[in-house]
Amino acid sequence: MPRFLRYLTTQLHQQVPGGLVLWYDSVVSSGQLKWQNELNEHNRVFFDSCDGFFTNYNWQKEHLERMQGLARGRLADIYVGVDVFARGDVVGGRFDTNKSLELIRTHGFSVALFAPGWVYECFEKTDFFQNED
């Protein structure tokens, strides 16, 4: 898979200027489906084979701290997943999503927002603008 990922990334860069290939934290180097919630030795080969890495959403502060050492100058290429619905064991989410965003930025990573329509989907539409603030 890493070989194909490198090929795909090269081809995309040639045919779509500015295009990016991101790997989602779901498969480990053995080929098993096994979310890690971080970049680590089990999935690093995929990060090294493309433009960036998108972590699963159930990370904690310790995951961010460990990833800083593995990023090798590519902190912004790691997109830390944030589920606005706050499903699972997550930092922030819902009206506290800003807490996860602040923590991610403190560590120098990028953010990948999942389900940003939470306010629109779960509350009265007439209160949308008030709830968004």
N, C-alpha and C positions, 0 to 999 in steps of 0.2 A: 504493500500500500504506500509506503513512503516514496518509493520510486515513481509510482503513478502520480502522487501528489506533487512531486517536483516537476514532472513533465507537464501536468495540468497548469501549474503556476507559471512555468516558462511560456507555455502556449498562450495563456490568458494575457500575460504581459505583452506579448508580441501582437496579439489581435485586438486587445481592448486596453488601450493606454489608460493608465490609472486604475485599472481593475485590480481587485484583491481576492486572494483565495484564503479563507479562514477555516481553521479546523475546529470543530465543536468537541468539547470534552465528553466523549461518550465511548470511544474505543481505545483500548490500550494496545501496546506494541504486540502483544500476543494475538490480537484480533478479537479478543473478548469484548462484549459490551459491558463496560464497568466504569461508571461515572467516578471521577476523582475529585471534583470540585476545586481543582487547582492544576497548574502545570507541575509535573513531577517527572521522576525518572521512568515512569510507566507510559507516559504519553509525549515526552519531550521530542522524540523522533519526528512526530507530526508537526510540531511547532517549527522545528529546524527545516522542514521540507516545504513550508509555504510562507505566506505573508503575515499570518497572525493566528491567534488562538483565542477561542471563546469558551470561557469556563462555564460549568454548570452553575446553578443558582444557590446551592446549599453550602456555600463557603462560610468560613469564619475568619476572624482577624488573623489567626495563626496561619491559615492558608496563604493570605496575602504576604505575610512576613517571609514564609518559606519561598514563595515565588520570586521575590525580589532578587534572591541570590541566583536563581536559575535563568533569569531573563537575559543576562549577558548584554546589557545595553539596549534591550528591546522592550522596555517596560510598556511603552505605549502600544506595542503590538499584541499585548495581552488584554483582551476585552473581558472584564469580569461581569458575569451574568447577574442581573438584578431582576427578580420577578416582582413586579409591582403588586401582584395579588398576595405576595408573601406566603406562598405555599411551601411547606417543608420547614426545615430548621434554618432560617435565614436571618441576616442582619437587616434591620429596617423593613421596608415594604409598606404598602398602603400609604397612609399619611405620614409615615416616617421614612419614606424612601430616601429622603435627603440624607439620613444618617448613613446609609450604605454608600451613597454617592460621595459623601465627604471622606469616608474611610478609604474608599478606592482611590480617590484623587490624592489623599495624603501619602499613599504608597506609590503614586506615579503611574498607575495603570489607566487604561481606557475603560469605558463602560458599555455594556450591551444591555439595553432595556428590553425586557420581555413583558408584554401585555400592558403597555402604557395607557391603554384605554380603560383602566380599572375604574376611575371616577365616573366616566361616561356610562360604563356598562352596569355599575352597581348602585348608582344613586339617581335621584330624580333629575331628569334633563333640565328642568327649570332652575336647578341649583348648580348647574355645571360650572359656570364661571366662578362662582363663589368657592366651590369645592376645589377647583383647580388652583386657586391662590393658596 
